[in-house]
């Protein structure tokens, strides 16, 4: 087998999607971190064989959560 091991646990998992919850301090940082959050959701969806990801980000300054539900993006 290969020489790499990937370890990770999504914040939630259902029959149809993986769930990832993150917090950030403000809108600017949320926009900067969003690609990382979505990529983690894609990895979890791929490895746990789920077709969708639900990403929820709490922006502390606004005391508001942003939620996205999308298909897993696969490359290759």
Biopython code that builds the backbone (N, CA, C, O; Angstrom):
import numpy as np
from Bio.PDB.StructureBuilder import StructureBuilder

atoms = [
    (1, "UNK", "N", (0.831, -1.175, 0.000)),
    (1, "UNK", "CA", (0.000, 0.000, 0.000)),
    (1, "UNK", "C", (0.879, 1.244, 0.000)),
    (1, "UNK", "O", (2.105, 1.145, 0.065)),
    (2, "UNK", "N", (0.258, 2.404, -0.073)),
    (2, "UNK", "CA", (0.993, 3.666, -0.100)),
    (2, "UNK", "C", (1.612, 4.004, 1.243)),
    (2, "UNK", "O", (1.370, 3.327, 2.242)),
    (3, "UNK", "N", (2.407, 5.050, 1.253)),
    (3, "UNK", "CA", (3.089, 5.428, 2.484)),
    (3, "UNK", "C", (2.439, 6.603, 3.202)),
    (3, "UNK", "O", (3.025, 7.153, 4.135)),
    (4, "UNK", "N", (1.233, 6.998, 2.783)),
    (4, "UNK", "CA", (0.547, 8.124, 3.399)),
    (4, "UNK", "C", (-0.748, 7.678, 4.070)),
    (4, "UNK", "O", (-1.426, 6.762, 3.604)),
    (5, "UNK", "N", (-1.072, 8.343, 5.167)),
    (5, "UNK", "CA", (-2.321, 8.103, 5.878)),
    (5, "UNK", "C", (-2.996, 9.455, 6.071)),
    (5, "UNK", "O", (-2.372, 10.406, 6.543)),
    (6, "UNK", "N", (-4.263, 9.537, 5.706)),
    (6, "UNK", "CA", (-5.020, 10.767, 5.911)),
    (6, "UNK", "C", (-5.977, 10.530, 7.064)),
    (6, "UNK", "O", (-6.741, 9.565, 7.066)),
    (7, "UNK", "N", (-5.929, 11.418, 8.043)),
    (7, "UNK", "CA", (-6.773, 11.296, 9.219)),
    (7, "UNK", "C", (-7.652, 12.543, 9.313)),
    (7, "UNK", "O", (-7.163, 13.665, 9.186)),
    (8, "UNK", "N", (-8.943, 12.339, 9.533)),
    (8, "UNK", "CA", (-9.838, 13.472, 9.678)),
    (8, "UNK", "C", (-11.215, 12.996, 10.092)),
    (8, "UNK", "O", (-11.608, 11.864, 9.809)),
    (9, "UNK", "N", (-11.934, 13.861, 10.756)),
    (9, "UNK", "CA", (-13.287, 13.543, 11.205)),
    (9, "UNK", "C", (-14.180, 14.740, 10.899)),
    (9, "UNK", "O", (-13.909, 15.843, 11.374)),
    (10, "UNK", "N", (-15.238, 14.544, 10.116)),
    (10, "UNK", "CA", (-16.151, 15.659, 9.869)),
    (10, "UNK", "C", (-16.928, 15.978, 11.148)),
    (10, "UNK", "O", (-17.015, 15.151, 12.055)),
    (11, "UNK", "N", (-17.485, 17.175, 11.207)),
    (11, "UNK", "CA", (-18.282, 17.559, 12.370)),
    (11, "UNK", "C", (-19.611, 16.823, 12.405)),
    (11, "UNK", "O", (-20.240, 16.719, 13.458)),
    (12, "UNK", "N", (-20.034, 16.319, 11.276)),
    (12, "UNK", "CA", (-21.266, 15.542, 11.205)),
    (12, "UNK", "C", (-21.297, 14.740, 9.924)),
    (12, "UNK", "O", (-20.602, 15.060, 8.959)),
    (13, "UNK", "N", (-22.109, 13.693, 9.919)),
    (13, "UNK", "CA", (-22.227, 12.857, 8.719)),
    (13, "UNK", "C", (-23.620, 12.225, 8.708)),
    (13, "UNK", "O", (-24.084, 11.704, 9.722)),
    (14, "UNK", "N", (-24.271, 12.277, 7.559)),
    (14, "UNK", "CA", (-25.569, 11.643, 7.386)),
    (14, "UNK", "C", (-25.461, 10.672, 6.211)),
    (14, "UNK", "O", (-24.374, 10.474, 5.667)),
    (15, "UNK", "N", (-26.563, 10.078, 5.825)),
    (15, "UNK", "CA", (-26.540, 9.196, 4.658)),
    (15, "UNK", "C", (-26.264, 9.963, 3.372)),
    (15, "UNK", "O", (-25.774, 9.379, 2.405)),
    (16, "UNK", "N", (-26.571, 11.277, 3.337)),
    (16, "UNK", "CA", (-26.472, 12.055, 2.102)),
    (16, "UNK", "C", (-25.372, 13.117, 2.082)),
    (16, "UNK", "O", (-24.944, 13.531, 1.004)),
    (17, "UNK", "N", (-24.910, 13.563, 3.243)),
    (17, "UNK", "CA", (-23.903, 14.624, 3.229)),
    (17, "UNK", "C", (-22.996, 14.575, 4.445)),
    (17, "UNK", "O", (-23.309, 13.970, 5.471)),
    (18, "UNK", "N", (-21.844, 15.246, 4.286)),
    (18, "UNK", "CA", (-20.935, 15.485, 5.408)),
    (18, "UNK", "C", (-21.152, 16.923, 5.856)),
    (18, "UNK", "O", (-21.532, 17.778, 5.057)),
    (19, "UNK", "N", (-20.910, 17.183, 7.126)),
    (19, "UNK", "CA", (-21.162, 18.497, 7.709)),
    (19, "UNK", "C", (-19.873, 19.027, 8.311)),
    (19, "UNK", "O", (-19.188, 18.330, 9.059)),
    (20, "UNK", "N", (-19.552, 20.263, 7.978)),
    (20, "UNK", "CA", (-18.357, 20.912, 8.508)),
    (20, "UNK", "C", (-18.765, 22.254, 9.105)),
    (20, "UNK", "O", (-19.368, 23.079, 8.419)),
    (21, "UNK", "N", (-18.441, 22.477, 10.378)),
    (21, "UNK", "CA", (-18.770, 23.728, 11.059)),
    (21, "UNK", "C", (-17.476, 24.429, 11.454)),
    (21, "UNK", "O", (-16.589, 23.824, 12.055)),
    (22, "UNK", "N", (-17.381, 25.702, 11.112)),
    (22, "UNK", "CA", (-16.194, 26.493, 11.438)),
    (22, "UNK", "C", (-16.620, 27.831, 12.010)),
    (22, "UNK", "O", (-17.753, 28.270, 11.811)),
    (23, "UNK", "N", (-15.704, 28.481, 12.726)),
    (23, "UNK", "CA", (-15.940, 29.847, 13.198)),
    (23, "UNK", "C", (-14.800, 30.721, 12.711)),
    (23, "UNK", "O", (-13.679, 30.254, 12.509)),
    (24, "UNK", "N", (-15.103, 31.988, 12.528)),
    (24, "UNK", "CA", (-14.102, 32.972, 12.155)),
    (24, "UNK", "C", (-14.509, 34.308, 12.762)),
    (24, "UNK", "O", (-15.675, 34.505, 13.107)),
    (25, "UNK", "N", (-13.569, 35.212, 12.894)),
    (25, "UNK", "CA", (-13.861, 36.446, 13.618)),
    (25, "UNK", "C", (-14.582, 37.504, 12.801)),
    (25, "UNK", "O", (-15.347, 38.290, 13.360)),
    (26, "UNK", "N", (-14.356, 37.544, 11.475)),
    (26, "UNK", "CA", (-15.014, 38.579, 10.678)),
    (26, "UNK", "C", (-15.219, 38.127, 9.231)),
    (26, "UNK", "O", (-14.724, 37.077, 8.822)),
    (27, "UNK", "N", (-15.939, 38.916, 8.481)),
    (27, "UNK", "CA", (-16.289, 38.596, 7.092)),
    (27, "UNK", "C", (-15.054, 38.470, 6.198)),
    (27, "UNK", "O", (-14.995, 37.586, 5.343)),
    (28, "UNK", "N", (-14.079, 39.343, 6.391)),
    (28, "UNK", "CA", (-12.862, 39.291, 5.582)),
    (28, "UNK", "C", (-12.160, 37.943, 5.740)),
    (28, "UNK", "O", (-11.809, 37.299, 4.751)),
    (29, "UNK", "N", (-11.960, 37.524, 6.981)),
    (29, "UNK", "CA", (-11.300, 36.228, 7.211)),
    (29, "UNK", "C", (-12.141, 35.075, 6.686)),
    (29, "UNK", "O", (-11.593, 34.085, 6.201)),
    (30, "UNK", "N", (-13.469, 35.188, 6.775)),
    (30, "UNK", "CA", (-14.331, 34.128, 6.260)),
    (30, "UNK", "C", (-14.108, 33.958, 4.758)),
    (30, "UNK", "O", (-14.020, 32.833, 4.265)),
    (31, "UNK", "N", (-14.017, 35.070, 4.036)),
    (31, "UNK", "CA", (-13.789, 34.980, 2.580)),
    (31, "UNK", "C", (-12.421, 34.373, 2.277)),
    (31, "UNK", "O", (-12.276, 33.636, 1.302)),
    (32, "UNK", "N", (-11.425, 34.673, 3.094)),
    (32, "UNK", "CA", (-10.082, 34.120, 2.882)),
    (32, "UNK", "C", (-10.033, 32.621, 3.199)),
    (32, "UNK", "O", (-9.336, 31.866, 2.522)),
    (33, "UNK", "N", (-10.767, 32.194, 4.220)),
    (33, "UNK", "CA", (-10.725, 30.802, 4.672)),
    (33, "UNK", "C", (-11.727, 29.902, 3.950)),
    (33, "UNK", "O", (-11.611, 28.677, 4.001)),
    (34, "UNK", "N", (-12.694, 30.497, 3.288)),
    (34, "UNK", "CA", (-13.763, 29.716, 2.656)),
    (34, "UNK", "C", (-13.241, 28.602, 1.727)),
    (34, "UNK", "O", (-13.753, 27.485, 1.800)),
    (35, "UNK", "N", (-12.252, 28.855, 0.863)),
    (35, "UNK", "CA", (-11.762, 27.753, 0.015)),
    (35, "UNK", "C", (-11.235, 26.571, 0.816)),
    (35, "UNK", "O", (-11.396, 25.422, 0.404)),
    (36, "UNK", "N", (-10.610, 26.839, 1.950)),
    (36, "UNK", "CA", (-10.089, 25.755, 2.799)),
    (36, "UNK", "C", (-11.247, 24.960, 3.399)),
    (36, "UNK", "O", (-11.215, 23.730, 3.413)),
    (37, "UNK", "N", (-12.263, 25.656, 3.892)),
    (37, "UNK", "CA", (-13.423, 24.979, 4.478)),
    (37, "UNK", "C", (-14.107, 24.082, 3.452)),
    (37, "UNK", "O", (-14.476, 22.949, 3.760)),
    (38, "UNK", "N", (-14.274, 24.587, 2.236)),
    (38, "UNK", "CA", (-14.956, 23.827, 1.193)),
    (38, "UNK", "C", (-14.120, 22.630, 0.738)),
    (38, "UNK", "O", (-14.661, 21.568, 0.431)),
    (39, "UNK", "N", (-12.810, 22.806, 0.698)),
    (39, "UNK", "CA", (-11.934, 21.690, 0.317)),
    (39, "UNK", "C", (-11.990, 20.586, 1.361)),
    (39, "UNK", "O", (-12.011, 19.406, 1.010)),
    (40, "UNK", "N", (-12.015, 20.947, 2.629)),
    (40, "UNK", "CA", (-12.148, 19.928, 3.683)),
    (40, "UNK", "C", (-13.453, 19.158, 3.517)),
    (40, "UNK", "O", (-13.480, 17.934, 3.645)),
    (41, "UNK", "N", (-14.536, 19.884, 3.230)),
    (41, "UNK", "CA", (-15.816, 19.218, 2.982)),
    (41, "UNK", "C", (-15.739, 18.264, 1.804)),
    (41, "UNK", "O", (-16.318, 17.178, 1.843)),
    (42, "UNK", "N", (-15.023, 18.665, 0.750)),
    (42, "UNK", "CA", (-14.856, 17.799, -0.415)),
    (42, "UNK", "C", (-14.076, 16.534, -0.057)),
    (42, "UNK", "O", (-14.438, 15.437, -0.482)),
    (43, "UNK", "N", (-13.014, 16.687, 0.720)),
    (43, "UNK", "CA", (-12.244, 15.513, 1.148)),
    (43, "UNK", "C", (-13.112, 14.553, 1.957)),
    (43, "UNK", "O", (-13.114, 13.348, 1.704)),
    (44, "UNK", "N", (-13.846, 15.086, 2.926)),
    (44, "UNK", "CA", (-14.698, 14.225, 3.742)),
    (44, "UNK", "C", (-15.758, 13.543, 2.888)),
    (44, "UNK", "O", (-16.017, 12.352, 3.063)),
    (45, "UNK", "N", (-16.370, 14.273, 1.976)),
    (45, "UNK", "CA", (-17.368, 13.680, 1.100)),
    (45, "UNK", "C", (-16.791, 12.559, 0.258)),
    (45, "UNK", "O", (-17.422, 11.519, 0.072)),
    (46, "UNK", "N", (-15.594, 12.776, -0.246)),
    (46, "UNK", "CA", (-14.934, 11.758, -1.068)),
    (46, "UNK", "C", (-14.616, 10.507, -0.241)),
    (46, "UNK", "O", (-14.961, 9.394, -0.638)),
    (47, "UNK", "N", (-13.969, 10.689, 0.889)),
    (47, "UNK", "CA", (-13.533, 9.543, 1.679)),
    (47, "UNK", "C", (-14.690, 8.809, 2.358)),
    (47, "UNK", "O", (-14.615, 7.597, 2.559)),
    (48, "UNK", "N", (-15.744, 9.518, 2.709)),
    (48, "UNK", "CA", (-16.897, 8.866, 3.332)),
    (48, "UNK", "C", (-18.003, 8.550, 2.319)),
    (48, "UNK", "O", (-19.093, 8.112, 2.690)),
    (49, "UNK", "N", (-17.707, 8.778, 1.044)),
    (49, "UNK", "CA", (-18.607, 8.449, -0.063)),
    (49, "UNK", "C", (-19.994, 9.076, 0.103)),
    (49, "UNK", "O", (-21.015, 8.393, 0.027)),
    (50, "UNK", "N", (-20.005, 10.379, 0.328)),
    (50, "UNK", "CA", (-21.255, 11.132, 0.415)),
    (50, "UNK", "C", (-21.309, 12.091, -0.759)),
    (50, "UNK", "O", (-20.283, 12.671, -1.117)),
    (51, "UNK", "N", (-22.485, 12.280, -1.377)),
    (51, "UNK", "CA", (-22.572, 13.114, -2.581)),
    (51, "UNK", "C", (-22.568, 14.615, -2.306)),
    (51, "UNK", "O", (-22.285, 15.400, -3.210)),
    (52, "UNK", "N", (-22.876, 15.028, -1.083)),
    (52, "UNK", "CA", (-23.001, 16.461, -0.791)),
    (52, "UNK", "C", (-22.217, 16.844, 0.463)),
    (52, "UNK", "O", (-21.864, 16.006, 1.293)),
    (53, "UNK", "N", (-21.961, 18.161, 0.560)),
    (53, "UNK", "CA", (-21.317, 18.723, 1.746)),
    (53, "UNK", "C", (-22.164, 19.883, 2.230)),
    (53, "UNK", "O", (-22.746, 20.623, 1.436)),
    (54, "UNK", "N", (-22.225, 20.030, 3.531)),
    (54, "UNK", "CA", (-22.881, 21.189, 4.138)),
    (54, "UNK", "C", (-21.827, 21.902, 4.962)),
    (54, "UNK", "O", (-21.276, 21.346, 5.912)),
    (55, "UNK", "N", (-21.556, 23.144, 4.583)),
    (55, "UNK", "CA", (-20.551, 23.946, 5.261)),
    (55, "UNK", "C", (-21.279, 25.066, 5.991)),
    (55, "UNK", "O", (-22.094, 25.773, 5.399)),
    (56, "UNK", "N", (-20.986, 25.223, 7.270)),
    (56, "UNK", "CA", (-21.593, 26.292, 8.048)),
    (56, "UNK", "C", (-20.475, 27.044, 8.762)),
    (56, "UNK", "O", (-19.645, 26.447, 9.448)),
    (57, "UNK", "N", (-20.468, 28.378, 8.587)),
    (57, "UNK", "CA", (-19.424, 29.212, 9.172)),
    (57, "UNK", "C", (-20.088, 30.282, 10.035)),
    (57, "UNK", "O", (-20.926, 31.049, 9.559)),
    (58, "UNK", "N", (-19.705, 30.322, 11.303)),
    (58, "UNK", "CA", (-20.185, 31.348, 12.215)),
    (58, "UNK", "C", (-19.205, 32.524, 12.170)),
    (58, "UNK", "O", (-18.030, 32.373, 12.504)),
    (59, "UNK", "N", (-19.693, 33.687, 11.757)),
    (59, "UNK", "CA", (-18.882, 34.904, 11.756)),
    (59, "UNK", "C", (-19.158, 35.615, 13.083)),
    (59, "UNK", "O", (-20.233, 36.181, 13.280)),
    (60, "UNK", "N", (-18.182, 35.579, 13.984)),
    (60, "UNK", "CA", (-18.376, 36.061, 15.355)),
    (60, "UNK", "C", (-18.761, 37.537, 15.418)),
    (60, "UNK", "O", (-19.627, 37.919, 16.205)),
    (61, "UNK", "N", (-18.127, 38.362, 14.599)),
    (61, "UNK", "CA", (-18.407, 39.802, 14.666)),
    (61, "UNK", "C", (-19.876, 40.083, 14.348)),
    (61, "UNK", "O", (-20.483, 40.963, 14.958)),
    (62, "UNK", "N", (-20.450, 39.341, 13.395)),
    (62, "UNK", "CA", (-21.844, 39.557, 12.990)),
    (62, "UNK", "C", (-22.826, 38.708, 13.798)),
    (62, "UNK", "O", (-24.038, 38.909, 13.724)),
    (63, "UNK", "N", (-22.290, 37.750, 14.576)),
    (63, "UNK", "CA", (-23.114, 36.764, 15.282)),
    (63, "UNK", "C", (-24.120, 36.151, 14.307)),
    (63, "UNK", "O", (-25.316, 36.060, 14.582)),
    (64, "UNK", "N", (-23.588, 35.741, 13.168)),
    (64, "UNK", "CA", (-24.435, 35.183, 12.117)),
    (64, "UNK", "C", (-23.721, 34.001, 11.476)),
    (64, "UNK", "O", (-22.510, 34.038, 11.258)),
    (65, "UNK", "N", (-24.475, 32.964, 11.179)),
    (65, "UNK", "CA", (-23.911, 31.785, 10.523)),
    (65, "UNK", "C", (-24.271, 31.800, 9.044)),
    (65, "UNK", "O", (-25.410, 32.084, 8.673)),
    (66, "UNK", "N", (-23.285, 31.492, 8.202)),
    (66, "UNK", "CA", (-23.515, 31.330, 6.760)),
    (66, "UNK", "C", (-23.554, 29.829, 6.497)),
    (66, "UNK", "O", (-22.758, 29.075, 7.057)),
    (67, "UNK", "N", (-24.473, 29.404, 5.652)),
    (67, "UNK", "CA", (-24.628, 27.973, 5.367)),
    (67, "UNK", "C", (-24.650, 27.733, 3.865)),
    (67, "UNK", "O", (-25.330, 28.436, 3.118)),
    (68, "UNK", "N", (-23.894, 26.728, 3.438)),
    (68, "UNK", "CA", (-23.887, 26.302, 2.041)),
    (68, "UNK", "C", (-24.115, 24.799, 1.997)),
    (68, "UNK", "O", (-23.589, 24.058, 2.827)),
    (69, "UNK", "N", (-24.897, 24.358, 1.030)),
    (69, "UNK", "CA", (-25.108, 22.925, 0.778)),
    (69, "UNK", "C", (-24.834, 22.733, -0.702)),
    (69, "UNK", "O", (-25.536, 23.281, -1.551)),
    (70, "UNK", "N", (-23.796, 21.943, -1.006)),
    (70, "UNK", "CA", (-23.361, 21.767, -2.385)),
    (70, "UNK", "C", (-22.954, 20.324, -2.640)),
    (70, "UNK", "O", (-22.714, 19.548, -1.715)),
    (71, "UNK", "N", (-22.884, 19.990, -3.924)),
    (71, "UNK", "CA", (-22.337, 18.697, -4.321)),
    (71, "UNK", "C", (-20.846, 18.678, -4.034)),
    (71, "UNK", "O", (-20.185, 19.716, -4.067)),
    (72, "UNK", "N", (-20.323, 17.501, -3.753)),
    (72, "UNK", "CA", (-18.899, 17.320, -3.567)),
    (72, "UNK", "C", (-18.203, 17.576, -4.899)),
    (72, "UNK", "O", (-18.657, 17.102, -5.940)),
    (73, "UNK", "N", (-17.108, 18.321, -4.869)),
    (73, "UNK", "CA", (-16.305, 18.575, -6.069)),
    (73, "UNK", "C", (-15.185, 17.544, -6.121)),
    (73, "UNK", "O", (-14.391, 17.425, -5.188)),
    (74, "UNK", "N", (-15.131, 16.807, -7.215)),
    (74, "UNK", "CA", (-14.082, 15.800, -7.384)),
    (74, "UNK", "C", (-13.161, 16.208, -8.508)),
    (74, "UNK", "O", (-13.613, 16.677, -9.553)),
    (75, "UNK", "N", (-11.892, 16.032, -8.301)),
    (75, "UNK", "CA", (-10.888, 16.362, -9.317)),
    (75, "UNK", "C", (-10.279, 15.068, -9.813)),
    (75, "UNK", "O", (-9.981, 14.160, -9.036)),
    (76, "UNK", "N", (-10.102, 15.000, -11.115)),
    (76, "UNK", "CA", (-9.406, 13.845, -11.671)),
    (76, "UNK", "C", (-10.222, 12.802, -12.236)),
    (76, "UNK", "O", (-9.695, 11.801, -12.721)),
]
sb = StructureBuilder()
sb.init_structure("model")
sb.init_model(0)
sb.init_chain("A")
sb.init_seg("    ")
for serial, (resi, resn, name, xyz) in enumerate(atoms, 1):
    if name == "N":
        sb.init_residue(resn, " ", resi, " ")
    sb.init_atom(name, np.array(xyz, "f"), 0.0, 1.0, " ", f" {name:<3s}", serial, name[0])
structure = sb.get_structure()
